Amino acid sequence: MNVADLEGRFAAQGYVVDEDFATSLELMLALEKPLLIEGPAGVGKTESAKVLAAVLDTRLIRLQCYEGLDAASALYEWNYPKQLLRIRLTEGDESSTLAREAEIFSEAFLLKRPLLEAITQDVAPVLLIDEIDRADEAFEAFLLELLGEFQVSIPEFGTVRARSRPAVIVTSNRSRELSDALRRRCLYHWLAYPTREREIEILRARLPGIDVKLAEQIASFMEFLRAQPFEKVPGVAESLDWALALVRLHKAALDERTLELTHGCILKVQHDWELLQAQRLRYVPLLNGRSPEQPAPLEPDYGIGSVHARRG
């Protein structure tokens, strides 16, 4: 599957992928190496794995990372109730202790978690290791064997090698720095916020019935918002939610009142909304299809005068 095929198949799923990202995905599939995707929250990193599974017509297996995640939750657990039941049922059995031990620590008594499940599939799935930066460094080190060799070691069972190598996507929001060892085992792609033109394309792909003017207004406004020092900068996910909300409200264009009523779709922190309101003179022109007003610069002092600055 080449870059053009990937671009076309992703577009058919409503996901706009550019040539750079499509090339990274093609290399991931061709080289059978994990792809580490970093970028701000809400730009489509997780969604890309879901769409890839649909494009490849295969299963998506997702491991959501969090602080305190360990091997028991990510790889496997032993089915202790089933093991105990088996031990009681075979108490009068003449088989040796060694044979009974081998039986209860066999694959039939394993509870497969996402990582083990991904490498024991007959048909290669897409394995999404989502938000790896949320997990501890110890868990990141635990992943190295899987990402490098596509195998895992279970002390009581032995080494389990992948029947067919899954397509592995690892995502990170960069809440902490990842280790060099993990990065060496992966290909890399940075997924940034889309340009205004790309965001319009994304909106029209996901919401085919959206008014063109409304899509352009949303894209321009989102571009303005992402330049602000917000605590939670809105991503593509928020712009899609906002666009869907406006379509459901039968809005063909943005205005100040509509922004006030629907700002909860894009700004999730009250302080960010207050910061935006303080920028009213700059963003109102965007609602009228013009460029945002820029704050007036101070007059420079070249040694022959003084700078007059307004003092609050």
C-alpha positions in Angstrom: 0.0 0.0 0.0 1.6 3.3 -1.2 1.2 6.9 0.0 -1.5 7.7 -2.6 -3.5 4.6 -1.5 -3.3 5.5 2.1 -4.3 9.1 1.4 -7.3 7.9 -0.6 -8.4 5.3 1.9 -8.1 7.6 4.9 -10.1 10.2 3.1 -12.8 7.7 2.4 -13.0 7.2 6.2 -13.3 11.0 6.8 -9.7 11.5 8.0 -7.6 14.0 6.1 -4.0 12.8 6.1 -1.2 14.8 4.4 1.7 13.3 2.4 4.2 13.4 5.3 1.9 11.5 7.6 0.9 9.0 4.9 4.6 8.4 4.2 5.3 7.7 7.9 2.4 5.2 8.0 3.6 3.5 4.8 7.1 3.1 6.3 5.6 1.7 9.5 3.8 -0.9 7.5 6.7 -1.7 5.2 9.4 -1.8 7.8 7.2 -3.5 10.5 8.4 -1.0 13.1 6.3 0.9 15.7 5.4 4.5 14.9 5.7 7.0 17.7 3.3 9.9 17.1 3.8 13.0 19.2 1.8 16.3 19.2 -0.6 18.4 21.1 -3.8 16.9 22.5 -6.7 16.7 20.1 -5.0 16.7 16.7 -6.0 13.1 15.7 -3.2 10.8 17.0 -5.6 8.3 18.5 -8.1 8.6 15.7 -5.4 7.8 13.1 -4.9 4.3 14.7 -8.7 3.7 14.6 -8.8 4.7 10.9 -5.8 2.6 10.1 -7.5 -0.5 11.5 -10.5 0.3 9.3 -8.3 0.9 6.3 -6.5 -2.4 6.8 -9.8 -4.2 7.6 -8.3 -5.6 10.8 -8.9 -5.5 14.5 -7.9 -2.5 16.7 -6.4 -3.4 20.1 -6.0 -0.4 22.4 -3.9 -0.1 25.6 -4.8 3.2 27.4 -1.8 4.2 29.5 -2.1 5.8 32.9 0.0 6.4 36.0 0.6 3.1 37.8 -0.1 0.9 34.8 1.8 -2.5 35.3 2.4 -5.7 33.4 -0.6 -7.5 35.0 -3.0 -4.9 33.4 -1.1 -4.6 30.1 0.2 -8.0 29.3 -1.4 -10.9 31.2 -2.8 -12.3 34.4 -3.2 -15.9 35.6 -6.8 -17.1 36.0 -6.4 -17.9 39.7 -9.9 -19.1 40.4 -9.7 -21.5 37.4 -6.3 -22.7 38.5 -7.5 -23.4 42.1 -10.5 -25.3 40.7 -8.3 -27.4 38.5 -6.0 -28.2 41.4 -9.0 -29.4 43.5 -10.3 -31.5 40.7 -7.0 -33.2 40.2 -6.2 -33.8 43.9 -6.7 -37.6 43.5 -5.0 -37.7 40.1 -2.0 -40.0 39.8 -0.2 -37.5 37.6 3.0 -35.9 39.0 3.2 -32.6 40.7 5.4 -31.3 37.8 2.8 -32.3 35.2 0.0 -30.7 37.2 2.0 -27.5 37.6 2.8 -27.4 33.9 -0.9 -27.8 33.1 -2.2 -24.9 35.4 0.5 -22.6 34.0 -0.4 -23.3 30.4 -2.0 -20.9 27.9 -5.5 -22.2 28.8 -5.1 -20.5 32.2 -3.8 -17.2 30.9 -6.0 -14.1 30.9 -4.6 -12.1 27.9 -4.4 -8.3 28.3 -3.9 -6.0 25.3 -0.2 -6.5 24.6 -0.3 -10.3 24.7 -3.6 -10.4 22.8 -2.0 -8.3 20.0 0.9 -10.6 19.4 -1.1 -13.8 19.6 -3.5 -12.9 16.8 -3.4 -15.0 13.6 -4.2 -11.8 11.5 -2.0 -8.8 12.4 -4.1 -6.2 14.3 -3.4 -2.5 14.8 -2.0 -2.1 18.4 -2.6 1.4 19.8 -0.5 2.2 22.9 -2.2 5.4 23.7 -0.6 8.3 25.7 2.5 6.5 26.7 3.7 9.7 28.5 1.1 9.1 31.2 2.7 5.8 32.2 5.6 5.4 34.5 9.2 5.1 33.2 9.3 1.6 34.6 6.4 0.6 32.4 8.1 2.3 29.4 11.2 0.1 30.0 8.9 -3.0 30.2 7.7 -2.2 26.7 11.1 -2.3 25.1 11.2 -6.1 24.5 7.8 -5.9 22.8 8.6 -2.9 20.6 12.1 -4.2 19.7 11.5 -7.9 19.2 7.7 -8.3 19.0 7.9 -10.8 21.8 7.2 -10.9 25.6 8.6 -13.1 28.3 6.4 -14.8 30.9 8.4 -16.3 33.7 6.1 -19.4 34.3 5.3 -19.9 30.6 8.4 -18.8 28.5 8.8 -16.4 25.6 5.8 -15.7 23.4 6.7 -14.5 19.9 4.3 -12.6 17.6 2.5 -14.9 15.2 2.1 -12.0 12.9 3.6 -8.5 13.7 0.9 -6.0 14.6 1.0 -2.4 13.2 2.0 -0.5 16.4 1.1 3.1 16.9 2.4 4.7 20.1 1.1 8.2 21.0 2.3 10.9 23.3 1.2 14.4 24.3 4.7 15.2 25.6 3.6 15.6 29.2 7.0 14.1 30.0 10.1 13.2 28.0 10.3 9.7 26.7 13.5 7.6 26.9 16.0 7.4 24.1 15.7 3.6 24.2 12.0 3.7 23.4 12.6 6.3 20.6 15.3 4.2 19.0 12.8 1.3 18.6 10.2 3.5 16.8 9.8 5.5 13.7 8.7 9.1 14.5 6.1 11.6 13.3 5.1 15.0 14.8 1.4 15.7 14.2 0.9 19.4 14.6 -2.2 21.6 14.5 -3.5 21.8 11.0 -3.2 25.0 8.9 -6.4 27.0 8.3 -6.8 25.4 4.8 -6.2 21.9 6.1 -8.8 22.4 8.9 -11.4 23.5 6.4 -10.7 20.3 4.5 -11.0 18.3 7.7 -14.3 19.9 8.7 -15.8 19.4 5.2 -14.6 15.8 5.2 -16.2 14.9 8.6 -19.3 17.1 8.1 -20.1 17.0 4.4 -23.2 19.1 4.8 -21.5 22.0 6.7 -21.9 25.5 5.1 -18.6 26.6 3.5 -18.7 30.0 5.1 -19.2 28.4 8.5 -16.3 26.0 8.0 -14.1 28.9 7.0 -15.1 31.0 10.0 -14.5 28.0 12.4 -11.0 27.4 10.9 -10.1 31.1 11.1 -11.3 31.3 14.7 -9.5 28.1 15.8 -6.3 29.5 14.2 -6.7 32.6 16.3 -7.5 30.6 19.5 -4.3 28.4 19.2 -2.2 31.5 19.2 -3.5 32.5 22.7 -1.8 31.6 26.0 -4.6 29.3 27.1 -4.3 26.6 29.7 -6.1 24.1 27.4 -5.6 25.0 23.8 -8.4 23.5 21.7 -7.5 20.9 19.1 -9.1 19.5 16.0 -11.4 17.4 18.2 -12.8 20.5 19.7 -13.3 22.2 16.3 -15.2 19.1 15.1 -17.4 19.1 18.2 -18.1 22.9 17.7 -18.9 22.5 14.1 -21.3 19.6 14.8 -22.9 21.7 17.5 -23.4 24.6 15.2 -24.8 22.4 12.4 -27.3 20.9 14.9 -28.3 24.4 16.0 -28.9 25.2 12.3 -26.3 28.0 12.3 -25.0 29.0 8.9 -22.5 31.6 10.3 -20.8 32.6 13.5 -21.7 35.7 15.5 -21.0 36.9 19.0 -24.1 35.5 20.6 -23.5 32.1 19.1 -19.9 32.1 20.4 -21.2 33.0 23.9 -23.7 30.1 23.8 -21.4 27.5 22.4 -17.9 28.4 23.7 -18.1 25.3 26.0 -17.4 23.2 22.9 -14.0 24.7 22.4 -12.8 26.2 25.7 -12.9 23.8 28.7 -11.4 26.1 31.4 -13.2 29.2 32.7 -10.0 31.2 32.9 -9.4 30.6 29.1 -12.9 32.0 28.4 -12.1 35.1 30.4 -8.9 35.6 28.5 -10.7 35.3 25.3 -13.3 37.9 26.3 -10.5 40.3 27.1 -9.5 39.9 23.4 -12.9 40.9 22.1 -11.7 43.7 19.9 -9.3 41.3 18.2 -11.7 38.4 17.6 -14.9 40.2 16.6 -13.5 41.0 13.1 -13.0 37.3 12.6 -16.7 36.8 13.0 -17.2 39.3 10.2 -14.8 37.6 7.9 -11.9 40.0 8.5 -8.4 39.5 9.9 -8.1 39.9 13.7 -7.1 43.3 14.9 -3.5 43.6 16.1 -2.6 45.5 19.3 -1.1 48.9 18.5 2.7 48.8 18.8 4.5 51.2 21.0 6.2 54.1 19.3 10.0 53.4 19.3 12.4 55.7 21.0 15.6 56.3 18.9 17.2 58.5 21.4 15.4 61.6 20.3 12.2 61.3 22.2 10.3 59.2 24.7 8.0 56.2 24.4 4.4 57.0 25.5 2.9 53.9 27.1 -0.6 53.8 28.5 -0.4 53.0 32.2 -3.1 51.1 34.1 
